[in-house]
Amino acid sequence: MFVRARDAEGRTFVHRRTPQKLVFPSLYDMFVGGVVGAGESYDDAALREAEEELGVTGLPRPRFLFKFLYDDGAGRTWWSAVYEVRCELPVRPQVEEVEWYGFLTEAEIEERLAEWEWVPDGLAAYERLRRTEAG
């Protein structure tokens, strides 16, 4: 599950994962999120994960955007839900999870797509999100 967190100016929270992460270490991501727990709804997981990863409490409930089937081309596929949330609170990302972070404009993200190495499933979610927004 992916949650795009945007600040009051509409910029997107982007971060670089720590080298110690087991999955996709040191890669960049424009989403926060994670795995839905057993018995947990996607909506509840989106709020929980956003608050945990941003290091805040009291976020509004993330807005569901769409679901898609991610396929890495190597036989690994899973359903992913994409959400969006407004975060106007000061963020305090978990230091064991996040090495660097910032709020970037869409133009800044687009500039860095070819420069930075991105989490592949997050990049797939971002590409689908941009197509959805383009209408």
Secondary structure, DSSP 8 states (H G I E B T S, - for coil): -EEEEE-TTS-EEEEEE-TT-SSSTT-EES-EE----TT--HHHHHHHHHHHHHT-S-----EEEEEEEEE-SSS-EEEEEEEEEE--S-----TTTEEEEEEE-HHHHHHHTTTS-B-HHHHHHHHHHHHHHH-
